[in-house]
Amino acid sequence: MSNLAKLGVTVVALATLSWFFVSWLVLKSPLTDAIGETVGSLAAVMLIVSVIGMARAEN
């Protein structure tokens, strides 16, 4: 992986963990809701990255 890809993965991982803890500890969401929100957010990010990668591969 390139350095830019490693940086991107690190940023997404930190943002995901941060959102989990904000949802669970700060917003006082139940643990299962916080996990669900985190998984849903991560799925949306992966979908966006996949669409961008597909668009770049076609060019």
C-alpha positions, -999 to 999 in steps of 0.1 A, spaced: 0 0 0 11 35 -7 17 60 21 -14 79 11 -35 47 14 -20 39 48 -28 75 60 -64 72 47 -69 39 65 -55 53 97 -78 84 95 -109 63 89 -100 40 117 -95 68 142 -127 86 130 -146 53 135 -133 48 170 -138 84 179 -174 83 167 -181 51 187 -168 66 219 -186 99 213 -219 81 207 -215 57 236 -199 79 263 -208 115 255 -243 110 239 -251 82 263 -264 59 236 -268 22 246 -238 1 237 -256 -18 209 -269 15 194 -234 30 194 -220 -1 177 -248 0 151 -242 36 144 -205 30 140 -209 0 117 -234 20 96 -211 50 93 -182 27 84 -203 10 57 -212 43 42 -176 54 41 -166 21 25 -194 25 -1 -181 60 -10 -145 48 -13 -156 19 -35 -176 42 -59 -146 66 -61 -122 37 -68 -145 23 -95 -148 57 -111 -110 62 -111 -105 27 -126 -127 34 -156 -105 64 -166 
